[in-house]
Amino acid sequence: MSLGPPKTQGNTSSTFDPGQETPPLSFGVHGDNGAGPGIIGSSSTKAASDTAPDSTIESGAGVLGVNLTAHGIGVHGHSARGTGVSGKGGGTDPGVLGRATAGPGLAGRSAQGPGVFGTSTEAEGVKGDGGGSAPGVSGNADTGPGVRGRSRLGVGVSGQGGGSNAGVTGTATEGPGVLGTSDSGSGLTGTSTDGPGVVAVSTDGAGLAAGSRSGPGVTASSADAPGLAAQSGTGAGVSAVSIDGPGVEAESSSGPGVRAFSSDAPAVEAESGNGPGVRAFSSDAPGVAAASTGGPGVQASSEDAAGVEASSAVGPGVAATGVDGPGVRASSAAGPAVEASSEQGDAVVADCPTDGTAIRASSFDGVGIKGHAGHSDTGGFGFGFGPNTGPGVLGTSFFGSGVEAFSQNGTGIRALGATGLIAGGTTLGARIDGDVLVNGVVTEGGGGFLIDHPLDPENRFLSHSVVESPERKNVYDGTVTLDAEGEATVPLPEWFDALNESFRYQLTPVGAAAPHLHVSRKLSGNSFAIAGGDPGLEVSWQVTGVRCDAWARANRVAEEEDKEPGERGLYLYPEAHGKSAGMGISARRDEAVRETRPAE
């Protein structure tokens, strides 16, 4: 049945025929115009109060639609290419106001444009207050934003949900689900009592994309749930860019400020020019918690400040887990890539369950990893009655190196302390490939050298011991040939007398006996003389001296000394005395360090 168009004010009517729709449309009022609005309503009567009961009829509306069905729609707008419903508000009133007890207050659907589009100069562009468990604002679009709001002074899109549903829900196949723009306020604001304020899901784009020129791109606050929850399939869960402020700023009292998950891309990727890329604080949970299966859990870059700045009162500042990639990847041009401090727990804890690197750090001109332990008091470390004796850097590995360091042109490992370096091993205490320089006293229980056997270098070693003495002796030797008078002068270096004293001599004739061979002149002027042999006789000589330079005089060898009180009853080499390894001095020192070290 065809329903003819009503009479129009102009001369042109549209081709729309309600009777030709499937199914045919029945209507209370039908307006048709090919050149302008189908229906125009005008009223100068003030609208009813917003606090009036739901049954109150808005008698002052220019156009009023009433549907007595429980789930019916008062006003419905549909458009194939344009706007379904368009409203323009004046002053602080909304352009379009929708109210419902069980269904959407305002529902808009469009094939190519926004489902609902609102513009305001001082108030919300789109505002919805949902009842029951439905969202305050719900929009669905194929190619454009599901919900788009723009405001110059207020919030672009504002939604408050009831029950456990989101305040604003937007779904789009190709564009953003929800798009909010504001010149001076928040582009998008979401508030929830027990669920996320904003939930964003994307299959191949950003779950939530926010940009700001002076304030945070996204600000989220939650009492006991995540302030911002984002999930992405291949792109970033949250992508935030800020010029002067943090890209993402989140605060939570008991749960994570930001929780993000990504399958093969960074869960959170933040970049900042002057401030931290990500700044997070939590009272008893991690400031930033991130997990990734294929990429970094947290990836941050900053030019002048920290890439990630996170603090927590009880838990870790940043908790990140990576299965195949790094848990945390950070780079910085001028400051520390990662800077962490903790009052009671570990500043940085990194676990790598497979065969990767738990922590990898590199610096072009600075320090790769810098760590210290202890309390700071008037500029020093450790104070009063309870100094912290934990290590600045602790590395533990069951099958690999505990700590491995490499430097192309500098020092691989530099250690300073009461004892600069302590090393112990079940096979070797220390292995050094290269020359060794010791500026100080060398205390040893034995010594020597181990080389490849000169006669069988492929299969055997040759081991020699060193010559030991209770004095710092120097040994010099050589050969000399006696002249025609059976005499010879043995020259020594010009520094000999300055380095040595308390000389001892050995003379051995070679080829024939020389019963009268003797030292005719003792050492003086860096030489000594030999006489009493046949002319042309070869003599092998040896001279020993005791060091007398300034350092040697200041550090005399103590032949005997008492053990310290804590060392008495213990041994340097307990097994040699038939004692257990636990009776060793080094074993007791290691035990004392473990007892004072913070629990892992």
Beta strands, then each sheet from edge to edge (+ up, - down):
strand 1: 78-79
strand 2: 86-88
strand 3: 107-110
strand 4: 116-120
strand 5: 126-129
strand 6: 137-141
strand 7: 147-151
strand 8: 157-160
strand 9: 168-172
strand 10: 178-182
strand 11: 188-191
strand 12: 199-202
strand 13: 208-212
strand 14: 218-222
strand 15: 228-232
strand 16: 238-242
strand 17: 248-252
strand 18: 258-262
strand 19: 268-272
strand 20: 278-282
strand 21: 288-292
strand 22: 298-302
strand 23: 308-312
strand 24: 318-322
strand 25: 328-332
strand 26: 376-377
strand 27: 380-381
strand 28: 448-452
strand 29: 461-465
strand 30: 473-481
strand 31: 488-491
strand 32: 500-510
strand 33: 518-524
strand 34: 527-531
strand 35: 538-547
sheet 1: 1+ 3+ 6+ 9+
sheet 2: 2+ 4+ 7+ 10+
sheet 3: 5+ 8+ 11+
sheet 4: 12+ 15+ 18+ 21+ 24+
sheet 5: 13+ 16+ 19+ 22+ 25+
sheet 6: 14+ 17+ 20+ 23+
sheet 7: 26+ 27-
sheet 8: 28+ 29-
sheet 9: 30+ 35- 32+
sheet 10: 31+ 34- 33+
end
